[in-house]
Amino acid sequence: MRRLCGWGRRRISTASGTADDFTRSLDEVFSTGSSHHYVAIGGTDFKPSTRRSPGPVTVIQADTPCIDKEWLCQYIENLEKCIVYNRYDFLTGLVVTSSQAMHQTPTLTKGAEEFLTKFGNEWVEFTKQTHGLVPGPYVLTDSVLKSVLRLLADKQSTCLTALRPLNSTEAAFTPLRVGGGQYPGRLSLGVPSTAASYVKGSPSLPPLRIVVKDCYYLKGMKNSLCNSAYYSFSPNAPFTATVVDCLIKSDGGAHVLGAAKLSTMVGREEPMDAVDFSIAFNPRGDGYQSPAGSSSGSAAAVASYKFIDAAIGTDTSGSGRRPALVNGVWQFRPSHHEGYLHGMVTTYPRFDTPAVFARDFKILKQIASVWTDTIATMKNSISTARTATHYTVIYPTDYLPVPNNLQMELVDSFISDMESSSSVQCIVKKLNIRQTWKATHPEGTPDDIEEYLDEMVTRTFYYGFYHAFDKFRTEYPLAHDGRPPYVIPFVRRRWEKGAAVTPAENKEAERRMEIYRQWWMREIFGHQTTKADDEKEKETMVILPIANVGPNYRDEVVESPGQQSALDQLFLSPILGAPDVMVPLGDVPYESKITGRTEYLPVLVNLVGAPGSDIGLLDVVENVMRDSKRDMVISTGSRMFSRQ
């Protein structure tokens, strides 16, 4: 083992005061013969029966009187299902724990001893101590067993800060102050071991390894919103955001590996717009496509790294759906509820909502279930999924078909699978929103929907976006000699538009938006005040393409929209307060100017359900995917599906 940091003792200063126990408090960085890099953190008291040399150790649990080669080999293979554990790195020492109910000390057969020797084992220690020790990799130093994180480079530059794992669910987060020596100019993320979850008698759910968009409170940490001025203004968070905290405290738990990058000030920012912080790299296609925003780092991290199970972002007007499309990952946006906003830096609470990204649909649904259960607890109710078995799937001809014919082939194939599903009955209904409004618009409104929705986004969303940062704009100059905070030109332009809206104009636009929302629920989703029994098993959803798929290179200047219409498909679920899910379908070819060869871009489709139908919507997707034998786990790297 090659140390990158010494193993001695020294007097150090800690958050709680002065400590002499260097070995318990200092992070120890080291590399091994396999060229893997690790950091040893924390510590559990452990007194071997005789003096043992400091170094890497494997802890196993054995409640069997005789450990033979076959049992030990299988146990180690199970530990190696975790990306952190490697037998070549951690079998120098072996600690075998057993329960107090075991009256005799386990023994190793000769075959087991020979197996250990093959991997450089020098000593074996048997102990009844189990408190604080779970199976997996450790480092022994001066009667302390330290937990191990594997250091993996954030090559795609998806995160701003690497974080240490929490030692309790109520603890404050602290940065993992380890340089990115494995890859120039990048962070190293510390990945905790989940090896214990792969061996017999361990929890069925391993802790999720996640990154969190840097607009959520993480207790003890400051938020940057990818803006240097905002970071200097931001206080240390007094608590952890609800949507993160409930995952940490859920069955299996969650480790937050880092704070993910985002478009500055939770707005819109393309790579060529970046000033204070660089934009994450999208791994799909030629590797030089825009990751979109604002949840760019969250989506790119999931698309890039197998060691990240999921990422938490936000969606206000496409901040989750656009990155999900171009980075090619599952994404879920729940029905709106104010409880989701606790600990989120909001920009327009009527639209703001969390979003989760994942490669595996099971993990997406797992997190969605934790969130909906958490909100149900807040409401003092029971979280239930809609029991609908019959769905009308609205196909809006305002947005479909898109010009990309190959994209449409994938969309049409999925629609066909919905119609032929044996688990749920889906009937596709083509509908034009403009014509439907003209025929059924509410009394007192014009029959031209564009006229009715004119300036609605500016007078609601942009107004809210501007006033969300009133305190920042007012207080920052007081601490900086009157100098205003720097924000990129796009944010300044949006602020200017929002500042020009009067409170009376905002109030009227909010009223009109609510009328529009009610019209959608009544005329398209078919929701009445009460439903007959035969209607309770019927629901409506809308299918959307989000965008016409095509290359968007990160080295090209892209003009962000100066004026947006509420009829834009990105505003549908925010206006309705509805859940939606981005479903990966496949990819389409393009000729890359970067590589000079054919590369591929992801194609996903967006399904919007009725408010409150969150888990029911995911159930429909799961049934259709299973019935059509579609892959529900996607790959990292340049393409979503490895079979392609």
SVG drawing of the C-alpha trace seen along z (x, -y; Angstrom):
<svg xmlns="http://www.w3.org/2000/svg" viewBox="-72 -52 76 80">
<polyline fill="none" stroke="black" stroke-width="0.4" points="0.0,0.0 1.4,-3.4 0.4,-6.2 -0.4,-9.6 -0.9,-10.8 1.1,-9.7 -0.3,-7.4 1.1,-9.1 -0.4,-11.2 -0.5,-15.0 -2.4,-17.6 -5.3,-18.9 -8.2,-21.3 -11.6,-19.8 -15.1,-21.3 -15.8,-20.5 -12.5,-21.8 -9.0,-20.4 -8.3,-16.7 -5.2,-14.6 -6.5,-11.5 -5.2,-12.1 -6.0,-8.6 -9.7,-9.1 -10.1,-12.5 -7.9,-12.9 -8.9,-11.7 -6.1,-9.3 -5.6,-9.1 -3.9,-6.1 -3.5,-4.1 -2.9,-0.4 -1.3,2.2 -4.4,2.1 -3.9,-1.6 -7.2,-2.4 -7.3,-5.5 -9.1,-5.6 -9.7,-7.8 -10.1,-6.4 -12.4,-8.4 -14.0,-8.3 -13.2,-5.5 -14.5,-2.6 -12.5,-1.5 -11.0,1.9 -8.5,3.7 -6.8,6.7 -5.7,9.6 -2.1,8.8 -0.4,5.8 -1.3,5.7 0.4,3.7 -1.6,0.7 -3.1,1.2 -6.2,2.3 -8.5,4.8 -11.6,6.8 -14.4,7.3 -16.7,10.3 -19.4,11.7 -19.4,15.5 -21.9,17.3 -20.6,20.7 -18.0,22.8 -15.9,23.6 -15.1,21.3 -14.1,23.3 -12.7,22.1 -16.0,22.3 -17.9,20.3 -15.1,17.6 -14.7,17.4 -18.5,16.8 -18.5,14.2 -15.7,12.3 -17.3,12.4 -20.4,10.9 -18.4,8.1 -16.9,7.4 -20.3,6.6 -19.7,3.2 -17.5,0.9 -15.5,-0.1 -14.3,3.4 -11.4,5.2 -9.9,8.4 -6.4,7.4 -6.5,4.3 -8.2,5.3 -7.2,8.8 -3.9,7.9 -5.9,8.3 -9.1,10.1 -11.4,9.4 -14.1,12.1 -17.0,11.0 -19.5,13.4 -22.5,13.0 -22.4,13.5 -24.6,16.6 -21.6,18.3 -20.0,20.2 -16.9,21.2 -14.5,19.2 -14.8,20.0 -11.9,21.7 -10.5,21.5 -9.9,24.7 -6.5,25.1 -8.2,24.4 -9.6,21.1 -6.1,20.1 -4.5,20.9 -7.2,18.8 -6.3,15.8 -2.6,16.2 -3.0,16.0 -4.3,12.5 -1.5,11.3 -3.2,12.0 -0.9,11.5 -3.2,12.0 -6.7,13.0 -8.5,11.7 -11.6,13.3 -13.9,11.0 -17.3,10.9 -17.4,7.2 -20.1,6.2 -21.1,2.7 -20.0,0.2 -18.6,3.0 -20.4,4.1 -18.8,6.3 -16.6,4.5 -13.3,2.6 -11.5,0.7 -8.1,-0.6 -6.6,0.4 -4.5,-2.2 -3.7,-2.5 -6.6,-0.4 -9.1,-2.2 -10.8,-0.7 -11.6,-3.5 -14.3,-3.3 -13.1,-3.5 -14.3,-5.6 -13.1,-4.9 -12.0,-8.1 -13.4,-8.3 -12.7,-11.3 -15.6,-13.4 -14.3,-13.4 -17.5,-15.0 -17.2,-17.9 -20.8,-17.4 -20.2,-18.5 -19.1,-21.6 -18.3,-20.0 -17.5,-16.5 -19.1,-15.6 -18.2,-13.3 -20.8,-10.7 -22.9,-11.6 -22.1,-9.7 -25.7,-10.2 -29.0,-11.3 -29.0,-14.5 -25.3,-15.5 -24.2,-18.4 -22.5,-17.9 -18.9,-18.7 -16.8,-18.9 -14.5,-16.0 -11.3,-18.0 -9.5,-15.7 -8.0,-17.0 -8.7,-15.5 -5.2,-14.1 -6.6,-11.3 -7.9,-13.7 -6.6,-17.2 -9.0,-20.0 -11.6,-17.7 -13.0,-16.7 -12.6,-13.3 -15.9,-12.0 -15.7,-9.7 -17.8,-6.7 -18.8,-4.8 -18.9,-1.1 -22.3,0.7 -20.6,4.1 -22.5,5.2 -25.8,5.2 -24.5,8.0 -23.9,10.5 -26.3,12.8 -28.2,11.2 -27.8,7.6 -30.5,5.1 -32.3,5.8 -31.9,2.3 -28.3,0.9 -28.0,-2.8 -28.5,-4.9 -25.5,-6.9 -26.8,-10.3 -25.8,-13.8 -27.9,-16.8 -28.4,-20.0 -26.8,-22.9 -30.0,-24.7 -31.1,-22.5 -30.2,-23.0 -27.7,-20.5 -27.2,-21.1 -24.0,-23.0 -23.2,-23.8 -23.6,-27.0 -25.5,-27.2 -23.8,-28.7 -26.5,-28.4 -23.3,-28.3 -22.8,-32.0 -19.8,-33.4 -21.7,-36.4 -24.6,-34.2 -22.1,-31.8 -20.6,-34.6 -24.1,-35.8 -25.5,-32.4 -25.6,-31.3 -24.8,-27.8 -27.9,-25.8 -29.6,-25.2 -31.2,-21.9 -31.3,-19.5 -34.0,-19.9 -37.1,-17.6 -36.7,-15.7 -33.1,-14.8 -33.6,-14.3 -36.4,-11.8 -34.2,-9.7 -31.4,-9.7 -33.8,-8.5 -35.6,-6.0 -35.2,-2.2 -31.7,-1.6 -30.9,-5.2 -28.9,-7.4 -25.3,-8.8 -24.9,-12.2 -21.7,-12.2 -21.7,-15.8 -23.4,-19.0 -24.3,-19.0 -23.8,-21.9 -26.7,-23.7 -27.4,-26.6 -26.5,-29.8 -29.2,-31.2 -31.4,-28.3 -32.1,-29.8 -31.0,-28.9 -27.3,-28.6 -25.6,-27.0 -21.9,-26.1 -20.8,-29.2 -22.7,-31.4 -20.8,-30.1 -18.7,-32.7 -18.2,-31.8 -18.3,-28.0 -18.0,-25.6 -20.9,-23.6 -21.1,-19.8 -20.2,-17.5 -22.9,-15.5 -21.5,-11.9 -23.9,-11.1 -23.1,-11.2 -19.7,-12.7 -19.2,-14.0 -19.5,-17.6 -23.3,-18.1 -24.9,-20.6 -26.2,-19.1 -29.1,-21.6 -30.4,-23.0 -30.9,-24.0 -30.4,-20.5 -27.4,-19.9 -25.0,-18.4 -27.6,-16.1 -28.6,-14.5 -25.0,-14.3 -23.8,-12.6 -26.4,-9.8 -25.6,-9.4 -21.9,-9.3 -21.2,-7.2 -22.3,-3.8 -21.3,-4.6 -24.1,-7.2 -27.5,-5.6 -29.7,-8.7 -29.5,-12.5 -31.9,-15.1 -32.6,-18.1 -35.5,-20.5 -38.0,-21.3 -39.7,-24.7 -40.2,-25.1 -38.2,-22.2 -35.1,-22.3 -35.4,-18.5 -37.1,-17.3 -34.7,-19.0 -31.5,-17.6 -33.2,-14.2 -33.8,-14.2 -30.3,-15.3 -28.4,-13.3 -30.6,-10.2 -31.8,-9.3 -35.1,-8.5 -36.6,-11.5 -39.7,-11.9 -41.4,-15.1 -44.0,-14.7 -47.4,-16.5 -46.9,-19.9 -47.0,-20.3 -45.5,-23.0 -43.8,-20.3 -41.4,-19.5 -40.1,-23.1 -38.9,-23.0 -35.2,-23.6 -35.2,-24.4 -34.0,-27.8 -37.2,-28.6 -37.7,-30.9 -41.4,-30.6 -43.1,-28.3 -46.2,-27.7 -44.0,-25.9 -41.0,-24.8 -40.9,-21.1 -38.1,-18.5 -37.0,-16.1 -35.2,-12.8 -32.9,-11.3 -31.9,-7.6 -30.7,-4.9 -32.8,-2.1 -36.6,-2.5 -36.8,-0.7 -34.7,-3.3 -36.7,-6.1 -39.9,-4.5 -38.3,-3.8 -37.5,-7.5 -40.8,-8.7 -42.5,-6.4 -40.5,-7.8 -41.4,-11.3 -45.1,-10.6 -45.2,-8.8 -43.5,-11.8 -46.1,-14.2 -48.9,-11.9 -47.5,-12.0 -47.5,-15.8 -51.2,-15.7 -52.0,-13.2 -53.2,-10.8 -52.2,-7.5 -50.3,-7.5 -52.3,-5.6 -51.8,-5.0 -54.6,-5.6 -56.2,-2.3 -57.0,-3.2 -56.8,-0.4 -58.0,-2.4 -56.2,-5.4 -56.9,-7.9 -53.6,-9.0 -53.8,-12.5 -51.6,-13.0 -51.4,-16.8 -51.1,-17.6 -49.8,-21.0 -46.4,-19.3 -46.5,-16.0 -45.2,-14.8 -41.8,-16.4 -39.6,-17.0 -37.1,-14.3 -38.6,-11.2 -36.3,-8.7 -37.3,-10.2 -41.0,-9.8 -40.4,-6.1 -39.3,-5.5 -42.2,-7.6 -44.8,-5.8 -43.3,-2.4 -43.8,-3.3 -47.3,-4.5 -48.1,-1.2 -46.7,0.7 -49.1,-1.4 -52.0,-0.4 -51.1,3.3 -50.3,3.6 -52.0,6.5 -51.8,5.0 -53.4,1.6 -55.8,0.4 -54.6,-2.7 -56.6,-4.4 -54.8,-7.2 -56.7,-10.3 -55.4,-12.9 -56.3,-16.4 -55.4,-20.0 -55.2,-22.3 -55.9,-25.5 -59.0,-24.1 -60.3,-22.5 -59.9,-25.9 -61.7,-27.6 -64.7,-25.2 -64.9,-25.1 -63.1,-28.2 -64.6,-29.5 -67.1,-32.3 -65.6,-35.7 -62.3,-34.6 -61.2,-35.1 -61.5,-32.1 -57.8,-32.6 -55.7,-30.8 -52.6,-32.6 -54.3,-35.9 -55.5,-34.6 -52.1,-33.4 -50.1,-36.4 -47.5,-37.7 -48.7,-35.1 -45.2,-33.6 -43.6,-37.0 -46.2,-38.3 -46.2,-35.1 -43.0,-33.1 -40.6,-36.0 -42.2,-38.2 -41.7,-35.5 -38.1,-34.8 -37.2,-38.5 -38.7,-38.9 -37.2,-35.6 -33.9,-37.3 -34.9,-40.7 -33.0,-40.1 -29.9,-39.0 -29.9,-42.1 -30.5,-44.4 -28.2,-42.9 -25.2,-41.9 -24.1,-45.5 -24.2,-46.4 -21.4,-44.0 -19.4,-44.8 -19.0,-48.6 -22.1,-49.1 -21.1,-46.8 -24.1,-44.8 -23.8,-41.0 -22.7,-39.8 -25.2,-37.6 -24.9,-36.4 -26.7,-38.5 -29.6,-35.9 -30.4,-36.3 -30.2,-40.1 -32.6,-40.1 -35.1,-37.8 -34.9,-40.0 -35.5,-43.1 -38.6,-41.5 -39.9,-40.5 -39.1,-43.9 -41.3,-45.6 -44.4,-43.7 -46.7,-45.4 -48.4,-43.6 -51.7,-44.2 -50.5,-42.7 -49.2,-39.7 -52.4,-39.2 -54.5,-39.2 -52.1,-36.9 -52.2,-34.4 -56.1,-34.5 -56.0,-33.8 -53.6,-30.9 -55.9,-29.4 -58.8,-29.6 -56.6,-27.9 -55.6,-25.2 -59.2,-24.5 -60.1,-24.3 -57.4,-21.7 -58.6,-19.6 -62.3,-19.8 -62.1,-19.6 -59.0,-17.5 -58.4,-15.5 -62.2,-15.1 -62.1,-15.7 -65.4,-16.6 -66.2,-17.4 -67.4,-13.8 -67.0,-10.7 -69.3,-7.9 -68.1,-4.5 -67.5,-3.3 -65.3,-6.4 -63.0,-5.9 -60.8,-3.4 -60.3,-5.7 -57.6,-8.3 -56.1,-10.6 -52.4,-11.3 -50.7,-13.4 -47.7,-12.3 -45.1,-15.0 -41.8,-14.9 -40.2,-17.8 -38.1,-18.8 -37.1,-17.8 -33.9,-15.8 -30.7,-17.2 -27.1,-18.1 -26.5,-21.1 -22.7,-21.5 -21.3,-23.0 -18.8,-25.1 -21.5,-27.0 -23.4,-30.1 -27.1,-29.2 -29.6,-32.0 -31.8,-31.3 -35.5,-32.3 -36.3,-35.9 -40.0,-35.4 -41.8,-32.2 -45.5,-31.2 -47.5,-29.4 -48.6,-27.2 -45.1,-25.8 -45.2,-22.1 -42.7,-22.7 -45.2,-24.7 -48.0,-22.1 -47.1,-20.1 -46.0,-23.2 -49.3,-25.0 -51.3,-21.9 -49.2,-21.0 -49.1,-17.5 -46.6,-14.7 -44.6,-13.6 -42.0,-11.0 -39.3,-11.0 -39.2,-7.5 -36.0,-6.4 -36.8,-4.9 -33.7,-4.7 -31.4,-6.9 -31.0,-8.5 -27.9,-9.0 -26.2,-12.2 -22.9,-13.1 -20.7,-14.7 -18.6,-17.7 -16.4,-16.7 -15.5,-13.1 -16.3,-13.2 -18.3,-10.0 -21.8,-8.9 -22.8,-9.3 -26.1,-8.9 -28.5,-11.2 -31.0,-10.0 -34.7,-9.9 -37.1,-10.0 -40.9,-10.7 -42.6,-12.7 -45.9,-11.4 -47.9,-13.8 -50.5,-12.4 -53.3,-14.0 -52.3,-15.8 -52.1,-13.2 -51.6,-10.2 -47.9,-10.0 -47.4,-6.3 -50.2,-5.3 -48.4,-7.1 -45.3,-5.1 -47.2,-1.9 -48.5,-2.4 -45.0,-3.0 -43.7,0.1 -46.5,2.2 -46.0,1.0 -42.3,1.4 -42.6,4.9 -45.3,6.1 -43.2,4.8 -40.0,6.3 -38.3,2.9 -35.1,2.3 -35.8,0.4 -32.1,0.0 -30.0,-2.3 -26.2,-2.5 -23.7,-5.1 -21.5,-6.5 -22.1,-7.6 -25.3,-5.6 -28.3,-4.7 -28.5,-1.1 -25.4,1.1 -27.2,3.6 -27.4,0.9"/>
</svg>
